[in-house]
């Protein structure tokens, strides 16, 4: 097992009778950024705190870089954590904040100052060392928190909802910086968020958690294009989940949607009731019906500049669509016909 890798072997966490984490086995490869993603209470933060040593495992084994750290305290684990609240000392300068962990480890003052300056330069804050945290923007404070973490030269960098206190535009900018720093240093990073877009933007791999266990793990593209369940399809990006019946499975899949019957160009093991996954950007609208179209009424239309969003009432249920702003947009109350490319569709269990 390489330096910086993280492995859980049947790790469980209980708080009395409450199981916060069901037996969990996972491996995070060295030098990758892996995001733990899921709704509140799914176990992602508990998993992060177990890696950090801030919680102890009830059962199982935790290894970092091949070393068993299950019973090792946080002080002796080569991990650093970036918290949601930044946790900067307001009375200390930026440089002193960054060097604080080094001083606790009794690194000589001159060396600590040099390393702190280098860390600040790495996060784009060269020359900011003499300022106080109150003199920085939210994004700059977050970068100080990242500098304070990486100056300790950890094997694993942990980030707990690091961007939740920033506005949307700044969040996008800072997440790009964090990703660039992680790749430049070759750090193993474990990132916790409930924001799907954020997870997809920064991750080599995403572990989606639900009900204290892994629902699915894979690359952002795997999870979006090949969801393993209705939960994943609905949680990773927007999705229309339509009730269908799989009339024929195997190498050629025949699907029944209301009165429409059509083939999907991929095999499936599903039979009977299933869910058809139709992404909003895969929806096509026309005024003329076709053999495979669903009649619909426009219940809502919103022009957002780069796209138009529609909510469509159909006999198969409500369908959400996102279309480019070209041509004459449809208005509320218009009758339209919903179509799609069968290549885009996926089936998941009902």
Secondary structure, 3 states (H helix, E strand, C coil): CCCCCEEEEEEEEEECCEEEEEEEEEEECCCCEEEEEECCCCCHHHHHHHHHCCCCCCEEEEEECCEECCCCCHHHCCEEEECCCCCCCCCCEHHHHHHHHHHHCCCCHHHHHHHHHHHHHHCCCCCCCCCEHHHCCHHHHHHHHHHHHHCCCCCEEEEECCCCCCCHHHHHHHHHHHHHHHHHHCCEEEEEECCHHHHHHHCCEEEEEECCEEEEEECHHHHHHCCCCHHHHHHCCCCEEEEEEEEECECCEEEEECCEEEEECCCECCCEEEEEEECHHHCEEECCCCCCCEEEEEEEEEECCCCEEEEEEECCEEEEEEECCCCCCCCCCCEEEEECCHHHCEEEEC
